[in-house]
Amino acid sequence: MKIKKGDILVIKNIGRMYSTYTDIFEKLSFNNIFKNNDINNGDIVVVFNISKHKTANIKLYAVTTIDGKQGLFSKKAFYKKIKN
């Protein structure tokens, strides 16, 4: 599954969440740059930014829920794409 900004996704594995990653939170314009962990399995989210991990060879996806909760996840966190 290819993921891009604006895609709507479903969270399947919150174990793939980066709850603390201040540098990336700041780079990707998170509201809270210290800790983000309010998103749960089954939540529907929209991708608002994408970045590469600083040391691992993976992409990180900044997402937000309809009520403004933000999270940072690797691709393995998502169940399916609702919208392209």
N, C-alpha and C positions, 0 to 999 in steps of 0.2 A: 504494500500500500504506500503510495507516494503522498506525502503530507505537505501542504503549503499554507501560507497565511490565509485566514478566512475560512478554512475548513472547519466543519462541525464534527466533533468526535465524541465517542462514548468511552469513559474511563473503565478499564477492566482490572487494573492492577496498580493500586496505590503504592505498592512496594517499589515501583519504578519512579517514585516522586523524589525530587531533590528539594527537601524542605528548607535547607540552608545552603546558600551558594551566593553570598553577597555580591561578588564581582559580576556574576552573570545576571543576577536580579537587577543590579544597577544598570548594566549594559543594555538590558532588554526593557527598561522602563517599567519595572514592577512598582506598584504602589507601596509595598512593604519590602524593603531590601534586606531585612534581617531573617525572617522566618515565614514560610508559607506552607501550610499543611491542612487547610480546611476543605479540600476536595475529597470526595469519597468515590468508591467503586459505584458505577452506574450513573454518575453525574454526566451531564451533557456539557461539553465545553467548546469554545471557539479558539482556534490558534491565532494569537496576536503577534507573535514574533518567533524567530528561529535562530539558533546559534549553534556553534560547535562546542563540544566539551573541551576544556583547556588541556587535558592530558589524554583522555581516551578518544578513540576515533569514532565518535558517535555524534549525532545531532541531538540537540535539546529543544524541546517545544514549550514555549510559554503559552499558557492557556488561561482563559477566564470563563467563569460560569455566568449565567444570565444575571445573577445577583451580585456580581463583581468579585467573587473569590478568585484568586489567581494561584497558579501552580506551575511548576517546571517539571517536565517529564521526558523520559526517553521514549522512543517509538514503541517499545514493547508494552507500554502502559495502556495503549488504546485498543479497543475492541473492534470498532468499525467506524467508517466514515459515513456520516449522514448526508453530507453535501460536498460536492467537488469544489 
